[in-house]
Amino acid sequence: MDGRWTTVTLAADAARPHDEALRWIAAHAEGIERIRVIGVDPALDGPAGPDGRPAVEALADAARAAVPGAEVEVRRHAGSFANALVAESDDSDLLVVGTWRSRRGSTAGGDPARIAARAAVPTVVVPDAPHPIDGDVVLAVEEPLDEQAVRVAVDEATRRNRRLTVLRRGRCPS
């Protein structure tokens, strides 16, 4: 991340698509000083392991281990997961959301694109394992262009030696 982002917001999910999102953060950890782990609605924040701890706490511990130099803070919300992530990411530099490719059961509502569209910061959507997508890096843009988001996408495409595909919202011809 070349030191451009110091505060990263990460979504905790009892269904655990956040594991891959945390791996992505750890792989890009240079310059990260703070990780905010967001948990929403205790009913969705179910046990993460044999100790019965909430998913948000387990993810915070995993983040501390994965990025030892970063301060990790847990924030909890009630209500809409998408609204919480958008609100909590406002004063961060990057939002990272894990998602399932094969099912819609995550607390992100199966629609992380909706979160990315509403967030005021660049948003990285990381699909679940075990079969990483080995295709293009995709950047969705609208005017005005977010230079930081463009840099993240270009850096990732360069690092992975992949093509960068840019999507732009517009009207379909009738």
Biotite code that builds the C-alpha atoms (Angstrom):
import biotite.structure as struc

atoms = struc.array([
    struc.Atom([0.000, 0.000, 0.000], chain_id="A", res_id=1, res_name="MET", atom_name="CA", element="C"),
    struc.Atom([3.101, 2.132, -0.131], chain_id="A", res_id=2, res_name="ASP", atom_name="CA", element="C"),
    struc.Atom([2.195, 4.121, 2.991], chain_id="A", res_id=3, res_name="GLY", atom_name="CA", element="C"),
    struc.Atom([-0.712, 5.951, 1.369], chain_id="A", res_id=4, res_name="ARG", atom_name="CA", element="C"),
    struc.Atom([-3.349, 4.416, 3.642], chain_id="A", res_id=5, res_name="TRP", atom_name="CA", element="C"),
    struc.Atom([-2.937, 4.438, 7.385], chain_id="A", res_id=6, res_name="THR", atom_name="CA", element="C"),
    struc.Atom([-6.459, 3.568, 8.576], chain_id="A", res_id=7, res_name="THR", atom_name="CA", element="C"),
    struc.Atom([-8.329, 0.572, 7.169], chain_id="A", res_id=8, res_name="VAL", atom_name="CA", element="C"),
    struc.Atom([-11.905, -0.445, 8.007], chain_id="A", res_id=9, res_name="THR", atom_name="CA", element="C"),
    struc.Atom([-12.650, -4.185, 7.934], chain_id="A", res_id=10, res_name="LEU", atom_name="CA", element="C"),
    struc.Atom([-16.065, -5.858, 8.134], chain_id="A", res_id=11, res_name="ALA", atom_name="CA", element="C"),
    struc.Atom([-16.506, -8.741, 10.607], chain_id="A", res_id=12, res_name="ALA", atom_name="CA", element="C"),
    struc.Atom([-18.979, -11.433, 9.597], chain_id="A", res_id=13, res_name="ASP", atom_name="CA", element="C"),
    struc.Atom([-19.964, -14.557, 11.528], chain_id="A", res_id=14, res_name="ALA", atom_name="CA", element="C"),
    struc.Atom([-20.060, -16.416, 8.190], chain_id="A", res_id=15, res_name="ALA", atom_name="CA", element="C"),
    struc.Atom([-16.320, -15.570, 7.896], chain_id="A", res_id=16, res_name="ARG", atom_name="CA", element="C"),
    struc.Atom([-15.766, -14.149, 4.412], chain_id="A", res_id=17, res_name="PRO", atom_name="CA", element="C"),
    struc.Atom([-13.586, -11.674, 6.326], chain_id="A", res_id=18, res_name="HIS", atom_name="CA", element="C"),
    struc.Atom([-10.743, -14.240, 6.524], chain_id="A", res_id=19, res_name="ASP", atom_name="CA", element="C"),
    struc.Atom([-9.689, -13.540, 2.929], chain_id="A", res_id=20, res_name="GLU", atom_name="CA", element="C"),
    struc.Atom([-10.180, -9.801, 3.433], chain_id="A", res_id=21, res_name="ALA", atom_name="CA", element="C"),
    struc.Atom([-7.769, -9.895, 6.378], chain_id="A", res_id=22, res_name="LEU", atom_name="CA", element="C"),
    struc.Atom([-5.248, -11.871, 4.298], chain_id="A", res_id=23, res_name="ARG", atom_name="CA", element="C"),
    struc.Atom([-5.482, -9.148, 1.645], chain_id="A", res_id=24, res_name="TRP", atom_name="CA", element="C"),
    struc.Atom([-4.837, -6.457, 4.265], chain_id="A", res_id=25, res_name="ILE", atom_name="CA", element="C"),
    struc.Atom([-1.846, -8.360, 5.672], chain_id="A", res_id=26, res_name="ALA", atom_name="CA", element="C"),
    struc.Atom([-0.371, -8.694, 2.174], chain_id="A", res_id=27, res_name="ALA", atom_name="CA", element="C"),
    struc.Atom([-0.701, -4.919, 1.718], chain_id="A", res_id=28, res_name="HIS", atom_name="CA", element="C"),
    struc.Atom([0.123, -3.925, 5.297], chain_id="A", res_id=29, res_name="ALA", atom_name="CA", element="C"),
    struc.Atom([2.944, -1.483, 4.670], chain_id="A", res_id=30, res_name="GLU", atom_name="CA", element="C"),
    struc.Atom([1.954, 1.851, 6.178], chain_id="A", res_id=31, res_name="GLY", atom_name="CA", element="C"),
    struc.Atom([-1.185, 0.642, 7.973], chain_id="A", res_id=32, res_name="ILE", atom_name="CA", element="C"),
    struc.Atom([-1.319, 2.146, 11.457], chain_id="A", res_id=33, res_name="GLU", atom_name="CA", element="C"),
    struc.Atom([-4.916, 1.393, 12.427], chain_id="A", res_id=34, res_name="ARG", atom_name="CA", element="C"),
    struc.Atom([-7.449, -1.304, 11.593], chain_id="A", res_id=35, res_name="ILE", atom_name="CA", element="C"),
    struc.Atom([-11.090, -0.783, 12.544], chain_id="A", res_id=36, res_name="ARG", atom_name="CA", element="C"),
    struc.Atom([-13.003, -4.043, 12.826], chain_id="A", res_id=37, res_name="VAL", atom_name="CA", element="C"),
    struc.Atom([-16.731, -3.433, 12.464], chain_id="A", res_id=38, res_name="ILE", atom_name="CA", element="C"),
    struc.Atom([-19.295, -5.797, 13.974], chain_id="A", res_id=39, res_name="GLY", atom_name="CA", element="C"),
    struc.Atom([-23.007, -5.283, 13.484], chain_id="A", res_id=40, res_name="VAL", atom_name="CA", element="C"),
    struc.Atom([-25.979, -6.607, 15.441], chain_id="A", res_id=41, res_name="ASP", atom_name="CA", element="C"),
    struc.Atom([-25.074, -9.144, 18.141], chain_id="A", res_id=42, res_name="PRO", atom_name="CA", element="C"),
    struc.Atom([-27.460, -11.656, 16.536], chain_id="A", res_id=43, res_name="ALA", atom_name="CA", element="C"),
    struc.Atom([-25.240, -11.657, 13.434], chain_id="A", res_id=44, res_name="LEU", atom_name="CA", element="C"),
    struc.Atom([-22.018, -11.659, 15.440], chain_id="A", res_id=45, res_name="ASP", atom_name="CA", element="C"),
    struc.Atom([-22.239, -15.318, 16.408], chain_id="A", res_id=46, res_name="GLY", atom_name="CA", element="C"),
    struc.Atom([-19.541, -17.493, 17.939], chain_id="A", res_id=47, res_name="PRO", atom_name="CA", element="C"),
    struc.Atom([-16.403, -17.804, 15.847], chain_id="A", res_id=48, res_name="ALA", atom_name="CA", element="C"),
    struc.Atom([-14.760, -20.746, 17.520], chain_id="A", res_id=49, res_name="GLY", atom_name="CA", element="C"),
    struc.Atom([-14.726, -23.285, 20.294], chain_id="A", res_id=50, res_name="PRO", atom_name="CA", element="C"),
    struc.Atom([-14.231, -20.577, 22.914], chain_id="A", res_id=51, res_name="ASP", atom_name="CA", element="C"),
    struc.Atom([-17.609, -19.041, 21.955], chain_id="A", res_id=52, res_name="GLY", atom_name="CA", element="C"),
    struc.Atom([-16.165, -15.558, 21.398], chain_id="A", res_id=53, res_name="ARG", atom_name="CA", element="C"),
    struc.Atom([-17.983, -13.219, 18.998], chain_id="A", res_id=54, res_name="PRO", atom_name="CA", element="C"),
    struc.Atom([-16.691, -13.093, 15.422], chain_id="A", res_id=55, res_name="ALA", atom_name="CA", element="C"),
    struc.Atom([-15.720, -9.423, 15.753], chain_id="A", res_id=56, res_name="VAL", atom_name="CA", element="C"),
    struc.Atom([-13.420, -10.174, 18.721], chain_id="A", res_id=57, res_name="GLU", atom_name="CA", element="C"),
    struc.Atom([-11.848, -13.185, 17.001], chain_id="A", res_id=58, res_name="ALA", atom_name="CA", element="C"),
    struc.Atom([-11.228, -11.104, 13.878], chain_id="A", res_id=59, res_name="LEU", atom_name="CA", element="C"),
    struc.Atom([-9.663, -8.317, 15.936], chain_id="A", res_id=60, res_name="ALA", atom_name="CA", element="C"),
    struc.Atom([-7.236, -10.828, 17.485], chain_id="A", res_id=61, res_name="ASP", atom_name="CA", element="C"),
    struc.Atom([-6.434, -12.222, 14.035], chain_id="A", res_id=62, res_name="ALA", atom_name="CA", element="C"),
    struc.Atom([-5.797, -8.676, 12.762], chain_id="A", res_id=63, res_name="ALA", atom_name="CA", element="C"),
    struc.Atom([-3.414, -7.988, 15.656], chain_id="A", res_id=64, res_name="ARG", atom_name="CA", element="C"),
    struc.Atom([-1.472, -11.137, 14.746], chain_id="A", res_id=65, res_name="ALA", atom_name="CA", element="C"),
    struc.Atom([-1.517, -10.450, 10.987], chain_id="A", res_id=66, res_name="ALA", atom_name="CA", element="C"),
    struc.Atom([-0.467, -6.780, 11.218], chain_id="A", res_id=67, res_name="VAL", atom_name="CA", element="C"),
    struc.Atom([1.500, -6.559, 14.493], chain_id="A", res_id=68, res_name="PRO", atom_name="CA", element="C"),
    struc.Atom([2.393, -2.869, 14.225], chain_id="A", res_id=69, res_name="GLY", atom_name="CA", element="C"),
    struc.Atom([-1.184, -1.692, 13.754], chain_id="A", res_id=70, res_name="ALA", atom_name="CA", element="C"),
    struc.Atom([-3.581, -0.531, 16.446], chain_id="A", res_id=71, res_name="GLU", atom_name="CA", element="C"),
    struc.Atom([-6.749, -2.633, 16.179], chain_id="A", res_id=72, res_name="VAL", atom_name="CA", element="C"),
    struc.Atom([-10.033, -1.218, 17.376], chain_id="A", res_id=73, res_name="GLU", atom_name="CA", element="C"),
    struc.Atom([-13.449, -2.890, 17.512], chain_id="A", res_id=74, res_name="VAL", atom_name="CA", element="C"),
    struc.Atom([-16.633, -0.966, 16.807], chain_id="A", res_id=75, res_name="ARG", atom_name="CA", element="C"),
    struc.Atom([-20.126, -2.384, 17.045], chain_id="A", res_id=76, res_name="ARG", atom_name="CA", element="C"),
    struc.Atom([-23.392, -1.223, 15.517], chain_id="A", res_id=77, res_name="HIS", atom_name="CA", element="C"),
    struc.Atom([-27.005, -2.285, 15.493], chain_id="A", res_id=78, res_name="ALA", atom_name="CA", element="C"),
    struc.Atom([-28.970, -2.204, 12.284], chain_id="A", res_id=79, res_name="GLY", atom_name="CA", element="C"),
    struc.Atom([-27.933, -2.378, 8.670], chain_id="A", res_id=80, res_name="SER", atom_name="CA", element="C"),
    struc.Atom([-24.484, -3.824, 7.969], chain_id="A", res_id=81, res_name="PHE", atom_name="CA", element="C"),
    struc.Atom([-24.106, -1.708, 4.828], chain_id="A", res_id=82, res_name="ALA", atom_name="CA", element="C"),
    struc.Atom([-25.014, 1.497, 6.698], chain_id="A", res_id=83, res_name="ASN", atom_name="CA", element="C"),
    struc.Atom([-22.550, 0.697, 9.496], chain_id="A", res_id=84, res_name="ALA", atom_name="CA", element="C"),
    struc.Atom([-19.679, 0.046, 7.086], chain_id="A", res_id=85, res_name="LEU", atom_name="CA", element="C"),
    struc.Atom([-20.356, 3.186, 5.097], chain_id="A", res_id=86, res_name="VAL", atom_name="CA", element="C"),
    struc.Atom([-20.561, 5.309, 8.258], chain_id="A", res_id=87, res_name="ALA", atom_name="CA", element="C"),
    struc.Atom([-17.500, 3.764, 9.908], chain_id="A", res_id=88, res_name="GLU", atom_name="CA", element="C"),
    struc.Atom([-15.346, 4.052, 6.799], chain_id="A", res_id=89, res_name="SER", atom_name="CA", element="C"),
    struc.Atom([-15.939, 7.800, 6.444], chain_id="A", res_id=90, res_name="ASP", atom_name="CA", element="C"),
    struc.Atom([-12.888, 8.731, 8.489], chain_id="A", res_id=91, res_name="ASP", atom_name="CA", element="C"),
    struc.Atom([-10.658, 5.909, 7.281], chain_id="A", res_id=92, res_name="SER", atom_name="CA", element="C"),
    struc.Atom([-8.554, 5.646, 4.135], chain_id="A", res_id=93, res_name="ASP", atom_name="CA", element="C"),
    struc.Atom([-9.728, 2.292, 2.797], chain_id="A", res_id=94, res_name="LEU", atom_name="CA", element="C"),
    struc.Atom([-12.664, -0.095, 3.310], chain_id="A", res_id=95, res_name="LEU", atom_name="CA", element="C"),
    struc.Atom([-12.064, -3.839, 2.847], chain_id="A", res_id=96, res_name="VAL", atom_name="CA", element="C"),
    struc.Atom([-15.042, -6.220, 2.609], chain_id="A", res_id=97, res_name="VAL", atom_name="CA", element="C"),
    struc.Atom([-14.932, -9.996, 2.238], chain_id="A", res_id=98, res_name="GLY", atom_name="CA", element="C"),
    struc.Atom([-17.649, -11.659, 0.213], chain_id="A", res_id=99, res_name="THR", atom_name="CA", element="C"),
    struc.Atom([-18.815, -15.072, -0.926], chain_id="A", res_id=100, res_name="TRP", atom_name="CA", element="C"),
    struc.Atom([-18.781, -15.746, -4.636], chain_id="A", res_id=101, res_name="ARG", atom_name="CA", element="C"),
    struc.Atom([-20.987, -18.804, -4.406], chain_id="A", res_id=102, res_name="SER", atom_name="CA", element="C"),
    struc.Atom([-23.721, -17.690, -2.023], chain_id="A", res_id=103, res_name="ARG", atom_name="CA", element="C"),
    struc.Atom([-25.523, -14.635, -0.783], chain_id="A", res_id=104, res_name="ARG", atom_name="CA", element="C"),
    struc.Atom([-25.495, -15.495, 2.925], chain_id="A", res_id=105, res_name="GLY", atom_name="CA", element="C"),
    struc.Atom([-22.988, -12.986, 4.260], chain_id="A", res_id=106, res_name="SER", atom_name="CA", element="C"),
    struc.Atom([-24.016, -10.102, 6.467], chain_id="A", res_id=107, res_name="THR", atom_name="CA", element="C"),
    struc.Atom([-22.877, -7.765, 3.709], chain_id="A", res_id=108, res_name="ALA", atom_name="CA", element="C"),
    struc.Atom([-26.201, -8.740, 2.183], chain_id="A", res_id=109, res_name="GLY", atom_name="CA", element="C"),
    struc.Atom([-24.661, -10.496, -0.778], chain_id="A", res_id=110, res_name="GLY", atom_name="CA", element="C"),
    struc.Atom([-24.180, -7.092, -2.365], chain_id="A", res_id=111, res_name="ASP", atom_name="CA", element="C"),
    struc.Atom([-20.796, -5.586, -1.478], chain_id="A", res_id=112, res_name="PRO", atom_name="CA", element="C"),
    struc.Atom([-21.061, -3.493, -4.640], chain_id="A", res_id=113, res_name="ALA", atom_name="CA", element="C"),
    struc.Atom([-23.839, -1.548, -2.897], chain_id="A", res_id=114, res_name="ARG", atom_name="CA", element="C"),
    struc.Atom([-21.464, -0.820, -0.017], chain_id="A", res_id=115, res_name="ILE", atom_name="CA", element="C"),
    struc.Atom([-18.655, 0.192, -2.381], chain_id="A", res_id=116, res_name="ALA", atom_name="CA", element="C"),
    struc.Atom([-20.979, 2.506, -4.288], chain_id="A", res_id=117, res_name="ALA", atom_name="CA", element="C"),
    struc.Atom([-22.001, 4.327, -1.101], chain_id="A", res_id=118, res_name="ARG", atom_name="CA", element="C"),
    struc.Atom([-18.640, 4.463, 0.675], chain_id="A", res_id=119, res_name="ALA", atom_name="CA", element="C"),
    struc.Atom([-16.758, 7.747, 0.647], chain_id="A", res_id=120, res_name="ALA", atom_name="CA", element="C"),
    struc.Atom([-13.393, 5.955, 0.483], chain_id="A", res_id=121, res_name="VAL", atom_name="CA", element="C"),
    struc.Atom([-11.833, 3.442, -1.918], chain_id="A", res_id=122, res_name="PRO", atom_name="CA", element="C"),
    struc.Atom([-13.319, 0.004, -1.270], chain_id="A", res_id=123, res_name="THR", atom_name="CA", element="C"),
    struc.Atom([-11.694, -3.364, -1.917], chain_id="A", res_id=124, res_name="VAL", atom_name="CA", element="C"),
    struc.Atom([-14.035, -6.356, -2.246], chain_id="A", res_id=125, res_name="VAL", atom_name="CA", element="C"),
    struc.Atom([-12.148, -9.609, -1.621], chain_id="A", res_id=126, res_name="VAL", atom_name="CA", element="C"),
    struc.Atom([-13.799, -12.884, -2.674], chain_id="A", res_id=127, res_name="PRO", atom_name="CA", element="C"),
    struc.Atom([-13.605, -15.962, -0.459], chain_id="A", res_id=128, res_name="ASP", atom_name="CA", element="C"),
    struc.Atom([-11.128, -18.817, -0.842], chain_id="A", res_id=129, res_name="ALA", atom_name="CA", element="C"),
    struc.Atom([-10.087, -21.480, -1.636], chain_id="A", res_id=130, res_name="PRO", atom_name="CA", element="C"),
    struc.Atom([-10.060, -20.700, -5.342], chain_id="A", res_id=131, res_name="HIS", atom_name="CA", element="C"),
    struc.Atom([-8.692, -17.198, -5.851], chain_id="A", res_id=132, res_name="PRO", atom_name="CA", element="C"),
    struc.Atom([-9.876, -15.382, -8.928], chain_id="A", res_id=133, res_name="ILE", atom_name="CA", element="C"),
    struc.Atom([-6.981, -15.085, -11.311], chain_id="A", res_id=134, res_name="ASP", atom_name="CA", element="C"),
    struc.Atom([-8.511, -12.553, -13.656], chain_id="A", res_id=135, res_name="GLY", atom_name="CA", element="C"),
    struc.Atom([-8.564, -8.834, -14.198], chain_id="A", res_id=136, res_name="ASP", atom_name="CA", element="C"),
    struc.Atom([-8.516, -6.212, -11.505], chain_id="A", res_id=137, res_name="VAL", atom_name="CA", element="C"),
    struc.Atom([-11.818, -4.334, -11.809], chain_id="A", res_id=138, res_name="VAL", atom_name="CA", element="C"),
    struc.Atom([-12.297, -0.695, -10.869], chain_id="A", res_id=139, res_name="LEU", atom_name="CA", element="C"),
    struc.Atom([-15.750, 0.886, -10.845], chain_id="A", res_id=140, res_name="ALA", atom_name="CA", element="C"),
    struc.Atom([-15.595, 4.662, -11.243], chain_id="A", res_id=141, res_name="VAL", atom_name="CA", element="C"),
    struc.Atom([-17.807, 7.683, -11.438], chain_id="A", res_id=142, res_name="GLU", atom_name="CA", element="C"),
    struc.Atom([-17.079, 11.378, -11.725], chain_id="A", res_id=143, res_name="GLU", atom_name="CA", element="C"),
    struc.Atom([-15.057, 12.842, -10.217], chain_id="A", res_id=144, res_name="PRO", atom_name="CA", element="C"),
    struc.Atom([-12.415, 10.103, -10.289], chain_id="A", res_id=145, res_name="LEU", atom_name="CA", element="C"),
    struc.Atom([-10.946, 9.112, -6.932], chain_id="A", res_id=146, res_name="ASP", atom_name="CA", element="C"),
    struc.Atom([-7.187, 9.196, -7.487], chain_id="A", res_id=147, res_name="GLU", atom_name="CA", element="C"),
    struc.Atom([-6.503, 6.939, -4.491], chain_id="A", res_id=148, res_name="GLN", atom_name="CA", element="C"),
    struc.Atom([-8.872, 4.278, -5.809], chain_id="A", res_id=149, res_name="ALA", atom_name="CA", element="C"),
    struc.Atom([-7.192, 4.453, -9.210], chain_id="A", res_id=150, res_name="VAL", atom_name="CA", element="C"),
    struc.Atom([-3.768, 4.048, -7.545], chain_id="A", res_id=151, res_name="ARG", atom_name="CA", element="C"),
    struc.Atom([-4.914, 0.977, -5.576], chain_id="A", res_id=152, res_name="VAL", atom_name="CA", element="C"),
    struc.Atom([-6.280, -0.637, -8.734], chain_id="A", res_id=153, res_name="ALA", atom_name="CA", element="C"),
    struc.Atom([-3.213, 0.166, -10.842], chain_id="A", res_id=154, res_name="VAL", atom_name="CA", element="C"),
    struc.Atom([-0.844, -1.046, -8.101], chain_id="A", res_id=155, res_name="ASP", atom_name="CA", element="C"),
    struc.Atom([-2.787, -4.297, -7.707], chain_id="A", res_id=156, res_name="GLU", atom_name="CA", element="C"),
    struc.Atom([-2.972, -4.926, -11.458], chain_id="A", res_id=157, res_name="ALA", atom_name="CA", element="C"),
    struc.Atom([0.758, -4.236, -11.788], chain_id="A", res_id=158, res_name="THR", atom_name="CA", element="C"),
    struc.Atom([1.646, -6.434, -8.807], chain_id="A", res_id=159, res_name="ARG", atom_name="CA", element="C"),
    struc.Atom([-0.445, -9.332, -10.155], chain_id="A", res_id=160, res_name="ARG", atom_name="CA", element="C"),
    struc.Atom([0.537, -8.714, -13.803], chain_id="A", res_id=161, res_name="ASN", atom_name="CA", element="C"),
    struc.Atom([-3.133, -8.466, -14.763], chain_id="A", res_id=162, res_name="ARG", atom_name="CA", element="C"),
    struc.Atom([-5.220, -6.232, -16.958], chain_id="A", res_id=163, res_name="ARG", atom_name="CA", element="C"),
    struc.Atom([-7.131, -3.380, -15.318], chain_id="A", res_id=164, res_name="LEU", atom_name="CA", element="C"),
    struc.Atom([-10.782, -3.212, -16.337], chain_id="A", res_id=165, res_name="THR", atom_name="CA", element="C"),
    struc.Atom([-12.546, 0.067, -15.589], chain_id="A", res_id=166, res_name="VAL", atom_name="CA", element="C"),
    struc.Atom([-16.337, 0.106, -15.262], chain_id="A", res_id=167, res_name="LEU", atom_name="CA", element="C"),
    struc.Atom([-18.233, 3.324, -15.504], chain_id="A", res_id=168, res_name="ARG", atom_name="CA", element="C"),
    struc.Atom([-21.867, 3.761, -14.593], chain_id="A", res_id=169, res_name="ARG", atom_name="CA", element="C"),
    struc.Atom([-23.934, 5.264, -17.333], chain_id="A", res_id=170, res_name="GLY", atom_name="CA", element="C"),
    struc.Atom([-27.232, 5.109, -19.070], chain_id="A", res_id=171, res_name="ARG", atom_name="CA", element="C"),
    struc.Atom([-27.972, 2.180, -21.283], chain_id="A", res_id=172, res_name="CYS", atom_name="CA", element="C"),
    struc.Atom([-29.167, 3.141, -24.741], chain_id="A", res_id=173, res_name="PRO", atom_name="CA", element="C"),
    struc.Atom([-32.897, 2.657, -25.069], chain_id="A", res_id=174, res_name="SER", atom_name="CA", element="C"),
])
